[in-house]
Structure formats: C-alpha cells, structure tokens
Amino acid sequence: MPKKGENSKAVEARARKEEGKRSVAAKQKSEADDREWAAAGEGSKTKAQAKKQDQAKQREDAAAKKAEAKRLADEEAASMSTVKPAKQKAAAPKVTAHQIALQKEADRKLKDAEQQEAQRASKRDVTEDSYEAMVASPNVNKQADEASARTVNDAIALLSVEDGATTPEDRHPERCGPVPL
C-alpha cells in the first residue's frame, strides 16, 4: 500500500524529470558517436541527403551529355555546310533496242559455248588442241636412264643403295658356306 502522505503528481513529475535527464544523456551520447563517425568517414548523411546528392549528380551528368551532343551536332552541321555537293555525272547515253539485242545475242553465244564445253567434259570428249597437248607431253614413266629387271632379286639389286657386290643372296646364311664358330 502506498503511503498516505505521498503526492501522486509529485511522483509523476520526478519520473518525467528523470526521463528527461536520460533522454538528454542518450542524445549527447548519439551526437558524440555521430561526430566520431563523421571524423572517421564521409560524414553523417541521412538516406534522404544521399539520395538528393545522387539525383543532383545524375542531373549534372545528363546536362553535360546533352551539352556534348549539342556541340558535336553543331560541329557536324558546320562541317556539312563547308562541303560542297559532288558534281553530278553526265547522264549515260541512251541505249537503243538494237544495242540491247546485240548484247543479248553475245551473251547467248557465250552461254552456248560454256554449255558445249561442259558437255564435252562430261562425255570425256577431247578436242584436237587438248589431244595434241596430251600427245606432245613426254611420258616421265619411261625414261632412258632407268634399268629394267626381270626378277625380284634383280629389282632388289637395282633398288638397293649399297654396293652391287653384296646382294641379299650373299647375306643369306644358308647360301654363305659354313659359319665360323
């Protein structure tokens, strides 16, 4: 039970005073922390302040890009005004129907010649010129300085790089006489 002589309003006032002192102490402590963080880093910025700075930076970048684009467009316009248009070429002379017909005839003859050549190639027909070229070329398989061999042993002897005296027959153990021990 509460004491009889206690004033409830006074008790509430004391509690409010103590709460005020505690809040002042907490505020001072948070300010000290903020100063410490500000000294250590970028400073105390709220999210709103950081967002505002980012938006301002974006606006400045956009303005710089716009100014650069305008400058480039002005330079291009200036350079285009100094360039004179190219002189127009003289008109090509008119082509008559007769010239067109002659061109078509020449194209048709060329196409026919190509078709005939393709048919000869597919049939393996030989023209006189190509036959002469084949006959006139020397046969490299038959040359006078080559020797001929009628047996396998003769052929081996011709192909061997070593002396002609030592043939494979001479080296065979059965054909060589007695083997010294």
Residue pairs with C-beta under 8 A, 6 or more apart in sequence:
34 44
37 44
38 44
45 53
119 125
120 126
120 127
126 134
147 158
149 155
149 157
149 158
153 167
153 168
153 169
156 167
156 168
157 164
157 167
160 167
160 168
169 175
170 176
173 179
